[in-house]
Amino acid sequence: MITKFLTNVSTTFNPFSPRAKTARNFLALLPPNARSTMKVDVKMLPRTSKEPIRLSLKFKDGKEMDLDLQKLKIGDVEEEVNRHSRGLARQEELSGN
């Protein structure tokens, strides 16, 4: 997964819920230096919480993504992040930076 262009990752989930697997896997895919290169905000909900699982991403170009993890698997999330990151990489390459 291309994380070079992420500036902000925010997630809210109940760690005991089986549906939280996608959020946990996404956080596991972040590089070890993620907290020094981007803002990572993780909010863990109590076991009895009925609040939906949420993942919000912000990119260097200002684009924000709010992903519904009730419907998406980790492969789908990776695909969305990589699709936008490849476009940003292409723009960066064309501008000569």
N, C-alpha and C positions, 0 to 999 in steps of 0.2 A: 504494500500500500504506500502511495506517495504522500508523505506527511510534511514535506518541505514547505508547502504553501499554506498550511493551517496556522492560524493565529490564536484561535480560541476553541476549546472543546468543553462543552457543558453537558452533563448527563445526570439524570435522576432515575433511580430504579430501586426496587425492593430486591436485595440480594438473594432472598429465599424463594423468589418466584421463578418457575421454570422459564418464563418468557424473558427473564433478565439475562439469559445466556448471551444474546447478541451484544448487549451493552458491555458485559464483562469481557467478551472476546475482543471487542473493539478496543477497549482500554489496554488489553494485553498486547495488541498489535502496535501500540504506540512505542516509539523508540525510547531507550533508557534516558536520553537527555531531553525528553519532551517537556518537562516542567521548566527547563531553561530556555527553550525556543518558542513555547506557546503557553497560553494560560489554560490550565486544566482545572475544571471545577466538577467535582463528583459529589452528589448528594445521595446518601443512602437512606432509604425510607424504612420505617419499622415493618415488622413482619405482617402486621394486620392492615397495612395501608392498601387502599384501592386506587391510589393515584396512578395514572398511566406511565409507562416507561417512556422516557424522552431523551433524545440525543440532538443537541444543537451544535453546529459547526460554523465557524467563521473563517473565511479565507483572506489572504493578503489583499485581494482586489476589492474586498468589502462584501462579497457575496455571502449570504447566510443560508444555511440549510437546516431545516427542522425535519428530522426523520422520524417516522412513526415505526418504532421497533416492535409494535404488536404484529405488524404484517411483514416486515423485512427480516431476512436472514443476514448473517455476516457477509456472505458473498455479495449480496445486493448492496449493502452499505459500502463495501470496498469498491464495487463497480462505480457507484455514484461519486465517491471521493476521487477515485482515479480519473474518471471522465473529466471532471472540472480541473483537477491538478494537471492533467496532460495539456489542456488548453492554456493554462497559465504558463506551463513550461515552454510551450510553443511560442507564446507572446514574448517571454523573457529571452528566448533564443533569437527571435527575429529582431528584438531591440538591441541586441549585442551585449547584454549584461551577463 
